[in-house]
Amino acid sequence: MSRLCIFLLCSFSAVPLFAQGAPPQGSPNQPYTMEYYYKVQWGHQQEFLQLFLKNHYPLLTDLVEGGRALSVKIETPANHMTEDARWDYRVTIKFKNSTVATTANPDDESLIKRLWPDQETYKREEQRRFEILLAHWDLPVSVVTPAK
């Protein structure tokens, strides 16, 4: 009986060893990649993209120009998916490091006011962009390819 108890105790304590989880992104001074997914109401994909490119993409390009990010890429799937798995746009940002990726850009507020002096229009268009958005999720991506 005591062998059975010891076996069961060891079995349950080993479960966390086999638990799945995201591997770490690497050292603090290495690039950090995030993917941002957007699922838009049917029929509003072009409207969302136009608003995104007008009112958000300039902030993303400023991240690259300012050195906080290394690259920004916007993609859309070539084929359709099932509705529960569907996403319309994926924005992949490769940040300079994890600190930059997880902290707000202190220049965003002043940049927004400079790029869009008509703040009422900017706020109304951003509100519309989020009204037609069904879902949005952020996904940190880790490289697991072995080094040569």
C-alpha positions, 0 to 999 in steps of 0.5 A: 500500500505504501508503494502505491501511495509513493507512486501516486504522489510521484506521478502527480508531482511530475505532471508540471514537468510535462505541462506545455507553455510558451518557451521564453523569448530569450535574453532581454537584449534580443529582438522580441516578436509579437503578432497582433490578430484582428477579426473584423465584422463581415463586409467591413474588412476594407473599411477596417484596413483603411482606418488602420492604415490611416490612424494606426500604421503611422504610429507603427512606422514611427516605432521602426524609425525611432528604433523601438522596433526593427520591423512591422509587417501586415498580412491577410490570409490568402484563403478562408478559414472556419469562422471560429478560427478566422482572422482578417489581418495579422500585424507582426512587430519585431521589437528591439527587445522585450522591455520596449515591447511591453512598455508604452511608447512615451512619445505616442501622445505627442505624436498622435497630436502632431500627426492628427491635429483634428483630434475629433476626427481621429477619435471618431475614426478610431472609435469606428475602427473598434466598433467593426472589430469582432476580436483582437488578440496579441501573441508573443512568438518565440523562435524554437529553431535550433541554432546551427 
